[in-house]
Amino acid sequence: MVLSGPGVHNFVGRGSVVSFRKEPGSVDLPTLPLTSPAWLFLVLVGLMLVMPILAERLHLPGVVGLMLGGLLVGPEALHLVNRAGTVEELGSLGLLYLMFVAGLELDLTELSRRRGAALVFGALTFGIPFVLGVGAGYGFEVRGRSAIVLGLLFASQTLVAYPIVRALGLTANRAVATTVGATVVTDTLALVVLAVVVGGGDGSSPLEMMLRMGGGLAALAAFTVWVLPAGAELFFRGPGIDRPQRFVFVLFAFVSTAAFAEAFGIEPIVGAFFAGLALNRKVPSQGPLMDRMEFVGTSFLIPLFLISVGMLVDPELLIDPETLALAGVLTALALIGKAIAAWVAGRVFGFSTPEIGVMFGLSGAHAAATLAATAVAFDAGLFEQRIVNAVVVVILVTIVAASWAARRWAPRIGRPESRRGALGRVVVVSVSNPDSARGLVGIGAMLAKADGGLLVPLHVTSGPDLSGPGAMLREVAESAGRLGVEIETRLRVDASTPVGITNTVTEMAGTVVVVGWKGSSRIDDLLSGSILDEIVRTSPAPVLACRIAAPIRRIVVAAGNGETSAALPLRDAVELGVRLRSGGVPLVILSDDLAVSRAVLGVHHHKHLREVTGDRIDAVCSVATDGDLVILPGPHSDRDGAALAQRLPAVSLVVVAGYAISGGTGLASFFG
């Protein structure tokens, strides 16, 4: 309605008019529902601030508080805010962001190990609820295509409880990885079947619909496997050196992938999740870019999604007997189906009871795909209003139940096992000399890039002057940034260099330490009370002592003197060499026993083997040329490294100085 007259000012907003009556000495107050950006965001941000705190006081999950806040201010209660428009669109963006971050944080190594479990659980958590949903449809005289769509509502799931397990540091847990992978399976299946069923009503054959969706999924897979990672690599090497630009690129990447998926008739949440998988190794879990991604999502976008879901609920539905009866049956069957699937899969794969509880908590909520399927089915005339009303109640109750289950069981799992994962996950590089800093950081960058990890150039000082070290770190960071790796520099004031390195590695859960070594003296002499000796003795991660003499043109792994019979040193040294290969430089593995080496190494490494005889130092000198990087594994590598440094001044050396650590387990436990 548009008011007119003295003292009345009309402002046309989006789809409505907000009217203010200004009287002398009075205050401008907007009409309801609010459309002024200032008032609208005052209400929304106020809910984000207050409702989680109130929910916690009532021993409820914060997500429930946000949904109740949305119900309170929504169109079916106080009607302070309309859901249509800004709130709905930002809520949809929050859902896309939630799925994107889930793909971004997923431990791909753990998912690869659990891919069989993810597929099995995906089939179970789709199939069992689907059958129950179709049966419930026939019980309430909902038949044919309508019953199939109702079953799809039961089969789909949304990771609403994911922030709960993420806050507890459980994203690498086997049950979480399995469930996140299964969510992709269930939602993709549900949306594909939905498209086929609904498309069958417009004259399209099921075969045509399946071909259309199959082509769309193939195009989406190609985009996220090849195009998006390649684009990220190019951008991060150029304009992406600037951190704000990296953040904006990541936002663009996930939104563009969601739009790409929608263009092919695929639900955008699938595209957003695929974008997260595509950039998984480009955004290290412990880096500053991931911190920014989590902050924006956790504090703003994901709460907006939960508030928008709460606005869907009509309080009158909660007291309508017919709606409650239908919603009660549907909710019970939906939760039972997900619980059975989680229990069966958990028992088959040997998961603990708390892990099964978390699987149910993550898979039990219905929101994103359920909302999409309900809207499509209603528009296609497959659902009547009573079904839609009941589904809204199902969404609310399952989100509450799933959040409660995750909140109850997740703390009982405890932190993931102490397996450190990939060697290059967090690479700490000690830089003290500007002349050697660039070479050391280059080695660290290759390790970090190979495993999608974080590079941490570190300078430890005990003096008050920080300007010189700070300038060196900035120069090093700019140089390494052009390699496309995520960087977090550290300038630390500590009692000594070994103490500073050890404390940093411990605080950041470092997986390897790279330190410089001049190579002019014997390492075994230096180890007697030296700085390097102290670093090796106290570091909780393997230590690589490096002398970089020239740009690397070839990697040479120098086993010998019978050491090829020791499987652990040889295998680990080869894995280290593989990670240090930049741009596909050649790899040569020297062996004094080809038969043993072939048995120790995988078939794909056999072509790199070269047989040598006699002393290891003489063998390396006969093979190595200027520009080679020689890796010395196993015992006596310190003694041999010093000898090689004197005889081959133009050859780079990497000595695994901290090999026998943590009870002599070596590097094997660090490779993912």
C-alpha positions as CSV (number, residue, x, y, z in Angstrom):
1,M,0.0,0.0,0.0
2,V,1.3,3.5,-0.8
3,L,0.5,6.3,1.6
4,S,0.3,9.9,0.7
5,G,-0.1,13.2,2.3
6,P,1.9,15.7,4.4
7,G,4.9,14.2,6.1
8,V,4.7,10.8,4.3
9,H,7.6,9.6,2.3
10,N,7.3,6.5,0.1
11,F,10.2,4.4,-0.9
12,V,9.8,1.6,-3.5
13,G,11.6,-1.5,-2.3
14,R,12.0,-4.9,-3.9
15,G,8.5,-6.0,-4.7
16,S,6.9,-3.8,-2.1
17,V,6.7,-0.3,-0.8
18,V,8.1,0.7,2.7
19,S,6.4,3.7,4.1
20,F,7.7,6.1,6.7
21,R,5.5,8.7,8.3
22,K,7.6,11.6,9.5
23,E,6.1,13.9,12.0
24,P,7.9,16.8,13.6
25,G,10.1,15.5,16.4
26,S,9.2,11.9,15.7
27,V,11.4,8.9,14.7
28,D,11.2,7.1,11.4
29,L,9.8,3.6,11.9
30,P,9.4,1.2,9.0
31,T,6.2,-0.7,8.3
32,L,6.1,-4.5,8.4
33,P,7.4,-6.8,6.9
34,L,10.8,-5.1,6.9
35,T,12.4,-4.5,3.5
36,S,14.9,-1.8,4.5
37,P,18.4,-3.4,4.4
38,A,19.4,-1.8,7.7
39,W,16.3,-3.1,9.6
40,L,16.2,-6.4,7.8
41,F,19.8,-7.3,8.6
42,L,19.4,-5.9,12.2
43,V,16.8,-8.6,12.7
44,L,18.7,-11.4,11.0
45,V,22.1,-10.6,12.7
46,G,20.3,-10.3,16.0
47,L,18.9,-13.8,15.6
48,M,22.4,-15.1,14.7
49,L,23.7,-13.5,17.9
50,V,21.0,-14.3,20.4
51,M,19.3,-17.6,19.3
52,P,22.3,-20.0,19.5
53,I,23.1,-18.6,23.0
54,L,19.5,-19.2,24.1
55,A,19.4,-22.6,22.6
56,E,22.6,-23.6,24.4
57,R,21.1,-22.4,27.7
58,L,18.1,-24.7,27.0
59,H,20.5,-27.6,26.2
60,L,19.5,-27.5,22.5
61,P,21.8,-27.4,19.5
62,G,22.5,-23.9,18.2
63,V,21.1,-24.9,14.8
64,V,17.7,-25.5,16.4
65,G,17.8,-22.1,18.0
66,L,18.4,-20.4,14.6
67,M,15.5,-22.3,13.0
68,L,13.2,-21.4,15.9
69,G,14.3,-17.8,15.4
70,G,13.4,-18.0,11.7
71,L,10.0,-19.4,12.7
72,L,9.4,-16.5,15.2
73,V,10.2,-13.6,12.8
74,G,8.9,-15.4,9.7
75,P,5.7,-14.8,7.7
76,E,3.7,-17.4,9.7
77,A,4.4,-15.8,13.1
78,L,5.4,-12.2,13.8
79,H,5.9,-11.5,10.1
80,L,8.8,-9.2,10.8
81,V,10.6,-10.5,7.7
82,N,9.5,-12.0,4.4
83,R,11.2,-15.2,3.4
84,A,10.8,-14.5,-0.3
85,G,13.5,-12.4,-1.8
86,T,16.7,-11.5,0.2
87,V,16.4,-14.1,3.0
88,E,15.5,-17.0,0.6
89,E,18.3,-16.2,-1.8
90,L,20.9,-15.7,0.9
91,G,19.7,-18.9,2.6
92,S,20.1,-20.8,-0.7
93,L,23.6,-19.4,-0.9
94,G,24.3,-20.6,2.6
95,L,23.2,-24.1,1.7
96,L,25.5,-24.1,-1.3
97,Y,28.3,-22.9,0.9
98,L,27.7,-25.7,3.4
99,M,28.0,-28.3,0.7
100,F,31.0,-26.6,-0.8
101,V,32.9,-26.5,2.6
102,A,32.0,-30.1,3.2
103,G,33.7,-31.1,-0.1
104,L,36.6,-28.7,0.7
105,E,37.3,-30.1,4.1
106,L,36.8,-33.8,3.2
107,D,39.9,-35.9,3.8
108,L,40.3,-37.3,0.3
109,T,42.8,-39.9,1.5
110,E,40.3,-41.2,4.1
111,L,37.5,-41.0,1.5
112,S,39.6,-43.0,-0.9
113,R,40.2,-45.6,1.8
114,R,36.5,-45.6,2.6
115,R,35.0,-45.3,-0.9
116,G,33.6,-48.8,-0.7
117,A,31.9,-48.0,2.6
118,A,30.6,-44.7,1.2
119,L,29.1,-46.4,-1.8
120,V,27.5,-49.2,0.4
121,F,26.2,-46.7,2.9
122,G,25.0,-44.5,0.1
123,A,23.0,-47.4,-1.4
124,L,21.6,-48.3,2.0
125,T,20.7,-44.8,3.1
126,F,19.0,-44.3,-0.2
127,G,17.3,-47.6,-0.7
128,I,15.8,-48.4,2.7
129,P,14.2,-44.9,3.3
130,F,13.0,-44.9,-0.3
131,V,11.1,-48.2,0.1
132,L,9.6,-47.0,3.4
133,G,8.6,-43.7,1.7
134,V,6.9,-45.4,-1.2
135,G,5.1,-47.7,1.2
136,A,3.9,-44.8,3.3
137,G,2.6,-43.1,0.1
138,Y,0.4,-46.1,-0.8
139,G,-0.8,-46.3,2.8
140,F,-2.0,-42.7,2.6
141,E,-3.5,-43.2,-0.9
142,V,-0.6,-41.5,-2.6
143,R,0.2,-43.6,-5.6
144,G,2.1,-43.9,-8.9
145,R,4.7,-41.1,-9.6
146,S,3.6,-39.2,-6.5
147,A,4.5,-42.2,-4.3
148,I,7.9,-42.5,-5.9
149,V,8.6,-38.8,-5.3
150,L,7.6,-39.2,-1.7
151,G,10.1,-42.0,-1.4
152,L,12.8,-39.7,-2.8
153,L,12.1,-37.2,0.0
154,F,12.9,-40.0,2.5
155,A,16.0,-41.0,0.6
156,S,17.7,-37.6,0.3
157,Q,19.7,-36.0,3.1
158,T,21.4,-32.7,4.1
159,L,24.6,-32.3,6.2
160,V,22.9,-29.8,8.6
161,A,24.8,-31.3,11.5
162,Y,28.2,-31.1,9.7
163,P,29.2,-27.9,11.6
164,I,28.9,-29.8,14.8
165,V,31.4,-32.5,13.9
166,R,33.7,-29.9,12.2
167,A,33.8,-27.9,15.5
168,L,35.0,-31.1,17.3
169,G,37.8,-31.7,14.7
170,L,36.2,-34.9,13.4
171,T,36.2,-34.2,9.6
172,A,38.9,-36.8,9.1
173,N,37.0,-39.5,11.0
174,R,36.2,-42.6,9.0
175,A,32.4,-42.4,9.8
176,V,32.3,-38.7,8.8
177,A,34.1,-39.3,5.6
178,T,31.9,-42.3,4.8
179,T,28.7,-40.3,5.4
180,V,29.8,-37.3,3.5
181,G,30.7,-39.5,0.5
182,A,27.3,-41.3,0.9
183,T,25.5,-37.9,0.9
184,V,26.8,-37.3,-2.6
185,V,25.5,-40.7,-3.7
186,T,22.0,-40.3,-2.2
187,D,21.3,-36.7,-3.2
188,T,22.6,-37.3,-6.8
189,L,20.4,-40.5,-7.1
190,A,17.4,-38.7,-5.6
191,L,17.7,-35.7,-7.9
192,V,18.3,-37.9,-11.0
193,V,15.3,-40.1,-10.3
194,L,13.2,-37.0,-9.5
195,A,14.1,-35.5,-12.9
196,V,13.2,-38.8,-14.7
197,V,9.9,-39.1,-12.8
198,V,8.8,-35.5,-13.2
199,G,10.1,-35.3,-16.7
200,G,7.9,-38.3,-17.7
201,G,4.9,-36.0,-17.2
202,D,5.9,-33.6,-19.9
203,G,6.2,-36.1,-22.7
204,S,9.9,-37.0,-22.2
205,S,10.7,-40.6,-22.0
206,P,12.7,-41.9,-19.1
207,L,15.5,-42.8,-21.4
208,E,15.7,-39.2,-22.7
209,M,15.7,-37.9,-19.2
210,M,18.5,-40.3,-18.1
211,L,20.6,-39.4,-21.1
212,R,20.1,-35.7,-20.4
213,M,21.1,-36.1,-16.7
214,G,24.0,-38.4,-17.6
215,G,25.4,-35.9,-20.0
216,G,25.0,-33.2,-17.4
217,L,26.9,-35.2,-14.8
218,A,29.6,-36.1,-17.3
219,A,30.0,-32.4,-18.2
220,L,30.0,-31.4,-14.5
221,A,32.7,-34.1,-13.7
222,A,34.9,-32.9,-16.6
223,F,34.5,-29.3,-15.4
224,T,35.5,-30.0,-11.8
225,V,38.2,-32.6,-12.6
226,W,40.1,-30.6,-15.3
227,V,38.9,-27.1,-15.9
228,L,38.4,-25.8,-12.3
229,P,41.7,-27.1,-10.8
230,A,43.7,-25.9,-13.9
231,G,42.0,-22.5,-13.5
232,A,42.8,-22.4,-9.8
233,E,46.5,-23.3,-10.5
234,L,46.9,-20.5,-13.1
235,F,45.1,-17.9,-10.9
236,F,47.0,-18.8,-7.7
237,R,50.3,-18.5,-9.5
238,G,49.4,-15.0,-10.8
239,P,46.8,-12.6,-9.3
240,G,46.1,-15.2,-6.6
241,I,49.3,-14.4,-4.8
242,D,47.2,-11.7,-3.1
243,R,45.1,-13.4,-0.3
244,P,41.9,-11.4,-0.8
245,Q,42.0,-12.3,-4.5
246,R,42.3,-16.0,-3.6
247,F,39.3,-15.8,-1.4
248,V,37.2,-14.1,-4.1
249,F,38.3,-16.7,-6.6
250,V,37.2,-19.6,-4.4
251,L,33.8,-17.9,-4.0
252,F,33.6,-17.5,-7.7
253,A,34.6,-21.1,-8.3
254,F,31.9,-22.7,-6.1
255,V,29.1,-20.3,-7.3
256,S,30.1,-20.9,-11.0
257,T,30.1,-24.6,-10.5
258,A,26.7,-24.6,-8.9
259,A,25.4,-22.5,-11.8
260,F,27.1,-24.8,-14.3
261,A,25.3,-27.8,-12.7
262,E,21.9,-26.0,-12.7
263,A,22.3,-25.3,-16.4
264,F,22.4,-29.0,-17.0
265,G,19.3,-29.7,-14.8
266,I,21.4,-30.9,-11.9
267,E,20.6,-29.5,-8.4
268,P,23.2,-26.8,-7.6
269,I,24.1,-28.4,-4.2
270,V,25.7,-31.2,-6.2
271,G,27.8,-28.7,-8.2
272,A,28.8,-26.9,-5.0
273,F,30.0,-30.2,-3.4
274,F,31.9,-31.1,-6.6
275,A,33.6,-27.7,-6.5
276,G,34.8,-28.4,-3.0
277,L,36.3,-31.7,-4.1
278,A,38.0,-30.0,-7.0
279,L,39.7,-27.4,-4.8
280,N,40.3,-29.7,-1.9
281,R,44.1,-29.9,-2.5
282,K,44.3,-26.2,-3.4
283,V,42.9,-25.0,0.0
284,P,44.9,-26.7,2.8
285,S,42.7,-27.4,5.9
286,Q,45.1,-25.5,8.2
287,G,45.8,-22.5,6.0
288,P,44.6,-18.9,6.3
289,L,42.4,-19.3,3.2
290,M,40.4,-22.1,4.9
291,D,40.1,-20.1,8.0
292,R,38.4,-17.3,6.0
293,M,36.1,-19.8,4.3
294,E,35.0,-21.3,7.6
295,F,34.6,-17.9,9.2
296,V,32.3,-16.5,6.5
297,G,30.2,-19.7,6.4
298,T,30.0,-20.4,10.1
299,S,29.2,-16.9,11.2
300,F,26.9,-15.7,8.4
301,L,25.9,-17.8,5.4
302,I,25.1,-21.1,7.1
303,P,23.1,-19.4,9.9
304,L,21.1,-17.6,7.2
305,F,20.2,-20.9,5.6
306,L,19.0,-22.3,8.9
307,I,16.9,-19.2,9.6
308,S,15.3,-19.4,6.1
309,V,14.4,-23.1,6.8
310,G,12.7,-22.0,10.1
311,M,10.6,-19.5,8.2
312,L,9.0,-22.3,6.2
313,V,7.2,-23.6,9.3
314,D,3.6,-22.6,9.9
315,P,2.8,-22.8,13.6
316,E,-0.8,-23.7,12.8
317,L,0.4,-26.9,11.2
318,L,1.7,-28.0,14.5
319,I,-1.8,-28.1,16.0
320,D,-3.7,-29.4,12.9
321,P,-4.5,-33.1,13.8
322,E,-4.6,-34.3,10.2
323,T,-1.3,-32.7,9.3
324,L,0.3,-33.9,12.5
325,A,-0.9,-37.4,12.0
326,L,0.5,-37.6,8.4
327,A,3.7,-35.7,9.4
328,G,4.2,-38.0,12.5
329,V,4.1,-41.2,10.4
330,L,6.3,-39.7,7.7
331,T,8.8,-38.4,10.2
332,A,9.0,-41.7,12.1
333,L,9.6,-43.7,8.9
334,A,12.2,-41.2,7.6
335,L,14.2,-41.4,10.8
336,I,13.8,-45.1,11.1
337,G,15.0,-45.7,7.6
338,K,18.1,-43.6,8.1
339,A,18.8,-45.2,11.5
340,I,18.6,-48.7,10.0
341,A,20.9,-47.8,7.1
342,A,23.5,-46.3,9.5
343,W,23.3,-49.3,11.9
344,V,23.7,-51.9,9.1
345,A,26.5,-50.1,7.4
346,G,28.3,-49.4,10.7
347,R,28.1,-53.0,11.7
348,V,29.3,-54.2,8.3
349,F,32.4,-52.0,8.4
350,G,33.2,-52.3,12.1
351,F,32.4,-48.8,13.2
352,S,31.8,-48.1,16.9
353,T,28.5,-47.2,18.4
354,P,29.3,-43.5,18.7
355,E,30.4,-43.5,15.0
356,I,27.1,-45.1,14.0
357,G,25.3,-42.4,16.0
358,V,27.3,-39.7,14.1
359,M,26.4,-41.4,10.8
360,F,22.8,-41.1,11.7
361,G,23.2,-37.6,12.9
362,L,24.8,-36.5,9.6
363,S,22.4,-38.4,7.3
364,G,19.1,-38.1,9.2
365,A,18.3,-34.4,8.4
366,H,16.1,-33.6,5.4
367,A,16.3,-30.1,4.0
368,A,18.0,-29.2,0.7
369,A,17.1,-31.9,-1.7
370,T,13.9,-32.5,0.1
371,L,12.8,-28.9,-0.3
372,A,13.8,-29.0,-4.0
373,A,11.9,-32.2,-4.6
374,T,8.8,-31.0,-2.8
375,A,8.7,-27.7,-4.7
376,V,9.1,-29.6,-8.1
377,A,6.5,-32.2,-7.2
378,F,4.0,-29.5,-6.1
379,D,4.5,-27.5,-9.2
380,A,4.0,-30.6,-11.3
381,G,0.8,-31.4,-9.5
382,L,2.1,-34.6,-7.9
383,F,1.6,-33.4,-4.3
384,E,-1.4,-31.8,-2.7
385,Q,-1.2,-29.1,-0.1
386,R,-1.5,-31.6,2.9
387,I,1.6,-33.4,1.7
388,V,3.6,-30.2,1.4
389,N,2.5,-29.1,4.9
390,A,3.5,-32.5,6.4
391,V,6.9,-32.4,4.6
392,V,7.7,-29.0,6.2
393,V,7.1,-30.6,9.6
394,V,9.3,-33.5,8.6
395,I,12.1,-31.2,7.7
396,L,11.9,-29.3,11.0
397,V,11.7,-32.5,13.2
398,T,14.5,-34.4,11.3
399,I,16.9,-31.5,11.5
400,V,16.3,-31.2,15.3
401,A,16.6,-35.0,15.7
402,A,19.7,-35.3,13.6
403,S,21.4,-32.3,15.3
404,W,20.7,-33.8,18.7
405,A,22.1,-37.2,17.6
406,A,25.3,-35.6,16.3
407,R,25.6,-33.5,19.4
408,R,25.2,-36.6,21.6
409,W,27.5,-39.0,19.9
410,A,30.2,-36.9,18.3
411,P,32.0,-36.0,21.6
412,R,32.2,-39.7,22.4
413,I,34.3,-40.5,19.4
414,G,37.3,-38.5,20.5
415,R,39.9,-37.1,18.2
416,P,40.9,-39.1,15.1
417,E,43.8,-41.5,15.5
418,S,47.2,-40.0,15.7
419,R,48.1,-40.8,12.1
420,R,49.7,-37.7,10.6
421,G,48.6,-38.2,7.1
422,A,50.5,-37.0,4.0
423,L,54.1,-35.9,4.5
424,G,53.4,-32.5,2.8
425,R,50.3,-31.6,4.8
426,V,52.1,-29.0,6.9
427,V,55.7,-28.3,5.8
428,V,57.7,-26.2,8.2
429,V,60.8,-24.6,6.5
430,S,63.4,-23.0,8.8
431,V,64.9,-20.0,6.9
432,S,67.7,-17.9,8.4
433,N,70.0,-17.1,5.5
434,P,68.6,-15.1,2.6
435,D,71.1,-16.9,0.2
436,S,69.7,-20.4,1.0
437,A,66.1,-19.4,1.9
438,R,64.7,-19.6,-1.7
439,G,66.1,-23.1,-2.4
440,L,64.8,-24.5,0.9
441,V,61.4,-22.9,0.5
442,G,61.3,-24.4,-3.1
443,I,61.9,-27.9,-1.6
444,G,59.1,-27.3,1.0
445,A,56.8,-25.9,-1.7
446,M,57.2,-29.0,-3.8
447,L,56.4,-31.2,-0.8
448,A,53.3,-29.1,0.2
449,K,52.0,-28.9,-3.4
450,A,52.3,-32.7,-3.9
451,D,50.0,-33.3,-1.0
452,G,47.8,-30.2,-1.1
453,G,49.3,-28.9,2.1
454,L,50.4,-25.8,3.8
455,L,53.9,-24.3,3.5
456,V,55.2,-22.5,6.7
457,P,58.4,-20.5,6.2
458,L,59.7,-19.9,9.7
459,H,62.4,-17.6,11.1
460,V,63.3,-17.9,14.8
461,T,65.1,-15.0,16.4
462,S,66.0,-14.1,20.0
463,G,66.9,-10.5,19.2
464,P,64.7,-7.4,19.2
465,D,65.2,-6.4,15.6
466,L,62.5,-8.0,13.4
467,S,62.6,-5.8,10.3
468,G,65.3,-7.8,8.5
469,P,63.7,-11.2,9.1
470,G,60.3,-9.9,8.3
471,A,61.5,-8.5,4.9
472,M,63.2,-11.9,4.1
473,L,60.0,-13.8,4.9
474,R,57.9,-11.5,2.7
475,E,60.3,-12.0,-0.2
476,V,60.3,-15.7,0.4
477,A,56.5,-15.8,0.6
478,E,56.1,-13.9,-2.7
479,S,58.5,-16.2,-4.5
480,A,56.8,-19.4,-3.2
481,G,53.4,-18.0,-3.8
482,R,54.1,-18.1,-7.6
483,L,54.3,-21.8,-7.3
484,G,50.6,-21.8,-6.4
485,V,51.0,-23.2,-2.9
486,E,49.2,-21.9,0.2
487,I,51.6,-20.1,2.6
488,E,51.6,-18.9,6.2
489,T,54.8,-17.2,7.3
490,R,55.9,-17.3,10.9
491,L,58.3,-14.9,12.6
492,R,59.0,-16.3,16.1
493,V,60.8,-14.9,19.0
494,D,62.1,-17.8,21.1
495,A,64.9,-18.9,23.4
496,S,66.7,-20.7,20.6
497,T,66.3,-21.9,17.0
498,P,65.7,-25.5,17.9
499,V,63.1,-24.6,20.6
500,G,61.3,-22.2,18.2
501,I,61.2,-24.9,15.4
502,T,60.0,-27.6,17.8
503,N,57.3,-25.4,19.3
504,T,56.0,-24.3,15.9
505,V,55.9,-27.9,14.6
506,T,54.0,-29.0,17.7
507,E,51.5,-26.1,17.6
508,M,50.8,-26.5,13.9
509,A,50.9,-30.3,13.8
510,G,53.7,-30.1,11.3
511,T,54.4,-33.3,9.2
512,V,58.0,-32.5,8.1
513,V,60.7,-30.0,8.9
514,V,63.1,-28.7,6.2
515,V,66.3,-27.1,7.5
516,G,69.4,-25.9,5.7
517,W,72.8,-27.5,5.7
518,K,76.0,-26.1,4.3
519,G,77.5,-29.5,3.5
520,S,81.0,-28.3,4.1
521,S,81.5,-30.4,7.2
522,R,80.6,-33.9,8.3
523,I,77.0,-34.0,9.6
524,D,78.0,-36.6,12.2
525,D,80.5,-34.1,13.6
526,L,78.0,-31.3,13.6
527,L,75.4,-33.5,15.4
528,S,77.5,-33.4,18.6
529,G,75.8,-30.6,20.4
530,S,75.0,-28.7,17.3
531,I,71.8,-26.8,16.4
532,L,70.8,-29.5,13.8
533,D,71.4,-32.2,16.4
534,E,69.0,-30.4,18.8
535,I,66.4,-30.0,16.1
536,V,66.6,-33.7,15.1
537,R,66.4,-34.8,18.8
538,T,63.4,-32.7,19.7
539,S,61.3,-32.5,16.5
540,P,58.0,-34.4,16.6
541,A,58.3,-34.7,12.7
542,P,60.9,-36.0,10.3
543,V,63.8,-33.6,9.6
544,L,65.2,-33.1,6.1
545,A,68.7,-31.5,6.0
546,C,69.0,-29.9,2.6
547,R,71.8,-28.3,0.6
548,I,70.4,-26.8,-2.7
549,A,73.2,-26.1,-5.1
550,A,71.4,-25.5,-8.4
551,P,67.9,-25.8,-10.1
552,I,66.8,-29.4,-9.9
553,R,66.9,-31.3,-13.2
554,R,66.8,-34.9,-11.9
555,I,66.1,-36.8,-8.7
556,V,68.5,-39.5,-7.6
557,V,67.6,-41.8,-4.7
558,A,70.9,-43.3,-3.5
559,A,70.4,-46.6,-1.7
560,G,73.3,-48.9,-1.4
561,N,75.7,-50.9,0.8
562,G,73.0,-53.5,1.3
563,E,70.4,-51.0,2.4
564,T,68.0,-52.0,-0.4
565,S,67.2,-55.0,1.7
566,A,65.7,-52.7,4.3
567,A,62.3,-52.0,2.8
568,L,61.4,-49.0,5.0
569,P,64.3,-46.6,4.1
570,L,64.2,-47.4,0.4
571,R,60.4,-47.1,0.0
572,D,60.2,-43.9,2.0
573,A,63.1,-42.3,0.1
574,V,61.4,-43.1,-3.2
575,E,58.1,-41.6,-2.0
576,L,60.0,-38.5,-0.9
577,G,61.6,-38.3,-4.4
578,V,58.2,-38.6,-6.1
579,R,56.9,-35.7,-4.1
580,L,59.9,-33.6,-5.0
581,R,59.5,-34.1,-8.7
582,S,58.5,-30.7,-10.1
583,G,57.3,-30.6,-13.6
584,G,58.0,-34.3,-14.2
585,V,61.7,-34.3,-13.8
586,P,63.3,-37.7,-14.2
587,L,63.7,-40.1,-11.2
588,V,66.6,-42.5,-10.9
589,I,66.7,-45.1,-8.1
590,L,70.2,-46.6,-7.5
591,S,70.1,-50.1,-6.2
592,D,72.8,-52.7,-5.4
593,D,70.2,-55.5,-5.6
594,L,67.5,-55.2,-8.3
595,A,65.6,-58.3,-7.3
596,V,65.2,-57.0,-3.7
597,S,64.4,-53.5,-4.9
598,R,61.7,-54.7,-7.3
599,A,60.1,-56.7,-4.4
600,V,60.2,-53.7,-2.1
601,L,58.9,-51.1,-4.6
602,G,55.7,-51.0,-6.6
603,V,55.7,-52.0,-10.3
604,H,55.3,-48.4,-11.4
605,H,58.8,-47.7,-10.0
606,H,60.6,-50.6,-11.6
607,K,61.4,-48.5,-14.7
608,H,63.4,-46.0,-12.6
609,L,65.8,-48.6,-11.1
610,R,69.4,-48.6,-12.0
611,E,71.8,-51.2,-10.7
612,V,75.1,-50.1,-9.2
613,T,77.9,-51.9,-7.4
614,G,80.5,-51.1,-4.8
615,D,80.5,-48.2,-2.3
616,R,77.5,-46.0,-2.3
617,I,79.5,-42.8,-2.5
618,D,81.5,-44.0,-5.5
619,A,78.3,-45.1,-7.1
620,V,76.6,-41.8,-6.7
621,C,79.6,-39.9,-7.9
622,S,79.6,-42.0,-11.1
623,V,76.0,-41.3,-11.8
624,A,75.2,-37.8,-10.4
625,T,75.7,-34.7,-12.5
626,D,75.3,-31.0,-12.0
627,G,71.7,-30.1,-11.3
628,D,70.8,-33.5,-9.7
629,L,69.1,-33.8,-6.3
630,V,70.5,-36.8,-4.4
631,I,68.3,-38.2,-1.6
632,L,70.2,-40.3,1.0
633,P,68.0,-42.6,3.1
634,G,68.7,-45.0,5.9
635,P,71.6,-45.3,8.4
636,H,75.0,-43.6,7.6
637,S,73.2,-41.0,5.4
638,D,74.8,-38.2,7.5
639,R,78.3,-39.5,7.0
640,D,77.8,-40.2,3.3
641,G,76.2,-36.8,2.8
642,A,79.2,-35.0,4.1
643,A,81.5,-36.9,1.8
644,L,79.3,-36.3,-1.2
645,A,79.0,-32.6,-0.4
646,Q,82.8,-32.3,-0.7
647,R,83.1,-34.4,-3.9
648,L,80.0,-33.0,-5.7
649,P,79.7,-29.3,-5.0
650,A,77.2,-28.6,-7.8
651,V,74.8,-31.4,-6.7
652,S,71.9,-30.8,-4.3
653,L,71.6,-33.1,-1.3
654,V,68.7,-34.1,1.0
655,V,69.7,-36.1,4.0
656,V,66.9,-37.6,6.1
657,A,68.6,-36.5,9.3
658,G,65.6,-37.3,11.6
659,Y,64.8,-40.7,10.2
660,A,64.8,-42.8,13.4
661,I,62.2,-41.0,15.4
662,S,59.0,-42.0,17.3
663,G,60.4,-45.4,18.2
664,G,62.1,-45.9,14.9
665,T,58.9,-45.8,12.8
666,G,60.6,-43.7,10.2
667,L,58.7,-41.8,7.5
668,A,56.3,-44.5,6.5
669,S,53.5,-43.4,8.9
670,F,53.6,-39.9,7.4
671,F,52.9,-40.8,3.8
672,G,49.2,-40.7,2.8
